[in-house]
């Protein structure tokens, strides 16, 4: 069972990287000129900073700004939702749908983590 949990956490990390990649893709395909660089670098950088700053106290590593579990789940939902919307906005509905489905399946497989966060 521990192996499955580790695999799910690994997949979750890959989905996070995919979400950042979606924001990069959107930024570089949305703006023009210098704005492409600002959006292509700024959007994923801002998302990564927020992701790493607001954490629940008992997650691995230090929580720079401690938040409750339900708030963390909302933050994660907002991040993945924005990544999906970014792909749609960049004219990539199929990757957007695949990312959304993968995130939903991953959270379903990590139901124990979701329940733990909801109790905090």
C-alpha positions, 0 to 999 in steps of 0.5 A: 500500500505504501508503494501505491501512495508513493506512486500517487505522490509522484504522479501528483508532482508530475501534474504540478509540473504539468500545471506549470508547463500549461501556464508557461505555454499559455503565457508565451502564446498569449502575449505579444513582444515583451508581454510574452516573456512577462506572462510566460515566465511570470505566471508560472513563477507566481504560481510556484511561489504561492504553491510553496508559500501556503502550506499546511503545517504537517506537510513535508518541509517548513510551512512559511505561511501555515494554512488549514487543510481545506484552504490548501485543497482550494488553493490546489483546485485553483492552481489546477483549474487555472492550468486547465483554463490556460490550456483552453485559452491557448487553443489546446482543449485536448491537453486541457481535458487530459490534465483535468481528468488526470488531476481528478483521478489522482485526487480520487486515488489520494482520497486518504490525503484529501480526507486528512486535509479536510479534517485539519 
